[in-house]
Amino acid sequence: MSVRADLGRAEVRGICAPRFAPVLEAFRRNFAELGELGGGVCVTHDGEVVVELVGGVADELTGRLWDERTLVMVWSATKGALATCVHLLAASGELDVDAPIARWWPEFAAAGKGAIPVAMALNHQAGVPGLSAPLAPDRVFDFDEMTARVAAQAPLWEPGTRHGYHSFTFGWILGELVRRATGLTPGRFLAEQVAAPLGLDLWIGLPEAEHGRVARVRSLPLAPGGDDPFGDAVARGAPIQTAVVNSWGRFADAGVCQLPDARTAEVPAANGFATARGLALLYRPLATDGRFGDVQLPARMRARMGSVESAAACDAVRLEPTRFASGFEKGTLGGLAHGLAMPEDAFGHAGQGGSYGLADPLRRLSIGFVTNAHIVQGQEQRAQGLVDAAYASLRT
């Protein structure tokens, strides 16, 4: 069914199959109760788009409304796209996730990292979550410099003995692997080998011609305030957390999403741009047949992408419970603090501010959610409500 519901400036528009009406209601609730500014949600089931809704304001300064072509920086939801690229290269034989990173990137072997396999970069066990030496903030936009810095960095724990969220270095390690294996930057590989064959509105390194479609983000700074375990560790100068903050550069600033350099650079753990449909269609093959254009992901590889490889009550970076599969986040389980609650078969990745992508191969379900409101309260509640509503729809 088509819907057009007036909620003041937060008018909701799009399509929603009758069975998935709970998703429409949850999306409306985000605007009415959870401080949403603008955004979109897309759901596929059995390979078909069953929900595609947009609403609210894309730019508070001009009053431009959000539409189906509106792009927004999805922050760490970008990691799901990059991990997919790595697994596609493994499926085609160009990478081996169980082989050392240094096989393709010899410089990475510096400082005792020669034996670290690709798998440990995917599941956050590599021990290189940040940079011990500070950098000038704008250097974060220079892919070559950042990969060189990561290659020189010594591990901050013995690789494989624990895991900790590699918030930005995840992208430089795996992005450089893509470049070494293919000769293409990660953004170009994504554009040519994933987005083009699947028709995805999804980018790492946004062409200037597309900047007019980008939503203005109501941002919060990344910088920790010292009122949580991570922030407290930064305040006392803990080496791991300090190194993580060093790696953020300009991305710690509240206004970074509006910077042209932050849009055109390739920061492949954080500066992806997508529509809700783009994220949902990225995850659709992972929820169905595993085919990405000419590449077929084998069932064993798809199983690995959704199976827990790292889990602990205290993530070495975040200092809270987390679980990761091979490149993706797993949902909460048994009181784990970080992440969305979802069935154990599901996997995906969230981004700062609330954007999210998910695949559930058992239920043949994929979800994409994007937003331009980075808010303190209701960040995960907005995505959680949509996820809960999608699963409730399957039970009707």
N, C-alpha and C positions, 0 to 999 in steps of 0.2 A: 504494500500500500504506500501511497505517497502521503507525506505529512507536511503540514505547514502550520506551526503553532506559534502564535505571537506571545513573546515573553519580553515585551518592551524592545530594547536593543538586542536582546538575546533571542531573536527569532530562530527557531529550529526548522531546518529545511532538509529534505532528502527523501530517501526510501527506507522502508522498514517492513519486512514480511510480517504478516499478522502473528505468526508464532513467536517472533522476536520482539513483540511489543514491550516486554519488560526493559529491553535496552533503550528504547525511546524514552520510557519513563525515567530511567536512571540518568540518561543524558540531560533531560530537562531538569532533574533534581540537582545536577551539578551547578547549573546556573542559578536556580532558585535558592539553594541552601548551602552550597560549598564554595562560593566565591569565584566561580568560573568567569573568565573574560571572553575567550573565544576558543573554538577548537572543533575537532571532528572525531567521529568514531566510525569504523568500518568493521564488519564481521563477515567472514565467509564460513559456509558450512557445506560439506560434501563438494567443495570446489566452487560453489556458487556464492556470489555476493548477495547476502540476505539483509544487510543493514549498511547504509551509507548516509550518515547524518552530519550536518555542519550547523554551527550556530555562533552567535555572538559577534564580537568586534575583532577584526584583524589588526586594526591600528587605532588606538585611542586618540591620537593627535588629529587624524583626518576623518575619523568616523567610518572608515572603510570596513564593510562587513566581511566576515569570513565566508568563503565560498569553496567549492570543490577543488579549486586549483591553488588554494592558499597553502604555502609552504611555511614550515617553522623549524628552527633548530631543535632537534630532538635529543641533544646531549648524548648520554651513554646508551640510549636506544640504538645509536650508531653501531655499537659493538656487535649487535646481532647480525647486522649486514656484513661487517668485516669478518666475523667468524664464519658466516656462510661462504664468503669468498674463499677462505682458507680451506674449508671442507670440500668445496668444489674442485680446488686444485689438487687436493688429496685424492678425490675420486678419479680425476683424470691422470693421476700418476705423476704430477709435477711437484708435489710435496708429499712428505710422509710425516704424519703428526707424531710418530714415535721416534723419529730420527732427530739428532741434535740440530738446533737452529744454525749452528756454525757450519753445517754442511753447505748451506746456501749463502750464509753471511759470515765469512771467516772472521771479520773484525769483532763479531759478537763474542768470540771466545776469550777476549781480554778479561783480565781480573778474575779468572777462575770460572768463567761461564761456558767453557767449551763443551761440557756434557749435557747442558740443559736442553731437553727435547722440546719440540714445538708444543706438545701436549701440556707442558707446564706453563707455557705462556697463555694457552687457552683457558686453563683452569685456575690461574692466579697463584700457582705454586712456585713461580720462577725466582722469586726473591728480589725482583727489580721493580718495586712499585713506585719509585720516584728517583730523584736526583739529589745526591748529597750536597752538591755545590749549587748555590742559587744562580739564576739566570736573569738577564734583563727581560722584563715581561713580554715584549714584542717578539722575542726569539722563538716563542712557542709556535709562531706561524711559519717557521722555516723548517720544513720537513727534513731536509738534509742535515741541518745542524742538530735537530733533536734526535735523529737516529744515531748520529755520531756520538752524542752525549750518552745515549742509552748503551751503545756498544762499549763505551769506556767505563761505565758504572760497575762497581763491585756489588755483588749480591748483599742484601741487608739481612738475610737469613740463609741458612743452608738450603739450597733449592730442593724441593720435594719433602721437606720436613714439616712444613706448615703452609697455609695459604693466607693471602691478604690481597684485598682488592687493588688491582693495578689500574687506577682510574684513568690515567693518560698514557702511561707507558705500554699498556695493552695495545694501543693503536700503533705506536711507533715500532714495537717489536714485530707484530703480525703484519702491519702495513709494509714494512721493509722486506719481510719475507715474501709477500706478494710481488713486490717490485723485483727482488732478486730472482724469483722463479719465473717471472713472465716478461720482465722489462717494462711493465706498465706500473704506474703509480696505483695505489689502492683505489683512489677515486676514479681513475680511468678504467681500471679493470671492472669495478662495480658498474660503471656506466655502460661499458661495451658488452660485458659478458653476463651480467645479471639484469640490470635495469632495462636495457634495450630489448632482449628477447622476451622478458616477462611484462613489458609495458609498465614499469614501475616509475612513479614520480618520487625518486629517491636518489640523493646525491651525497657524495663526500667531496667537497670542493665545488661550490655552486657557481656555475657560469654567471658572469655579470648580467647577461641578458635575462636571467631568471630572478634577479634581485627584486624586481617590482612586485613579485608575488609573495614575498616573505612577510610574515606577520611581525609586528612590533611586540616584543616581549616585555611584560611587566615583571622585572627581574628582581631576584634577591642575590646578593653576593655569595659566591662559593665559600669565601673565607669563613672558617669556623669561629663561633663566638665564645667558645670555652664553656658552654653549658651542656656538653655531651661528652662521652668518653674520648672521641676523636679530638674535639676541640680542646679538652683538658690536656691531652697528650701534646698537642701543638703548643699550648701555652707554657708547658714546662720544658719544651725543647726536646721532646722524645725524637730520636734519630729517624725512625721509620716515618712517623707522621710529618715531621719537618720536611723530609725528602719528598713526600707526596705533594705537599703544598708547594714546594719549589717547582714541581713539574707543571703546575697549573698556569703560570704566567698570567697573561691578560684575562684568561678565563675565570680568574677569581673576582673580576670586576663585574658589578651588576649590569653595566651597559654593554657588555661584550657582544651580545647578539646583534646589536645594531651596527657594529663595525664592519665596513666592507672587507677588511683583511680577514676577519673571523669567518666570513662567508666564503671567500674564494680560496683560502688556504686549505690544505688537506691535514686535518687533525683527526685521524681516523678512529679515535676512541670517543670523540665528543662532538664534532661539528657536522654531523649529518643533517640534511634537510629533507623533510618528507611531508607528504600528506598522510592522513589516516589510511586512505586506500593503499598508498605506497607501502606502508608497514604491513598492513593485512595481507597484501598480495605477495610480499616477501616471504611471509610465513606460510602462505597457502600450500606451496609444494611440500614443506616440512610437515604439514598436517595431512597431506594426501599421498601423492604418488612419488614425491622426491625428484621430480624432473624439473631442471632449470635449463630451458632451451635444449641444447645438444648434449647436456651432461645429466646423467642419471645418478643420483646419490643412492648407493646400495643400502638395503635395509639395516645392515649392521652398523653402518656409519650414522644413519639417522637415529638409531637407538643410542649410540654413543653421545650424540648431540643433546639428547634429552635425559641422560643418566647421570646421577650425581657422581662427581669425581673428587670434589673438595667439600668438606663439611666440618664445621667446628663451632663450639660454643663461643669462641673468641677469635674472630678474624684478626689477623696480625696487623691490619691497617685500621679497619673500622672499629675494632674492639667491641664487636657485638656479634651474635651468631649470624652466619651466612652459609649458603650452599651454592655450589656452581657445578654445572655440567661442562662439556667441552665447548667453551665459548659463550655459554648462556647462563642466566640466573635460573635457579630453581625456586619454587614457591616456599612459603613458610610451612613448617612442620614441627609439631611438638613444642610450640612456644618460641620458635626462632623469631628474632626481632625484625630482621630486615627482609623486605620483599612482600609480594602479594600472596594471599592465601589462594590456592588453586589445587586441583587434583594433581596427584603425583606424576601423572603421565605428561603434564604440561610443562613447557619451558619457554623462555623468552628473555627480554631485557628491558628494564626501565631506564628512563633518562631523568636527569635533574629537572625539577619542575613538574613531572608527572607523566610525560609521554611514555607510551608502552607498546610493545609488540609481543605477541604470544602465539604459540602453536600447540595444539593438543591432537596428536596423531590418533589416539584411541577414539576420540569423538569427532575427528575430522573437522576441527574447528580452528580458525585463526582470527585474531583480533588485532586491530591497530587503533591507537588513541593518540591524538596530538593536542597540545594546549599551549597557549601563550601566557598563562597566569601562573607564575611561580609564587606560591603562597605557603605560609608557614603551616596553617591548619588546613587540612583537606587535600594535601598533595597526593598521598596514596589513596585516600578515600574515594577520589573521583574515579581513578582507574579501577579500584576494587569494586565499586558499585557497578561499573559496566561489565567487569568480568563476572561478578556474581549474577547479574541479570542475564548474560549470555548463557551461562550454565543452567539457570532456572528455566530459560526458554526451552532448552533441550529436554527438560523433564516434563514439559506439558504435553 
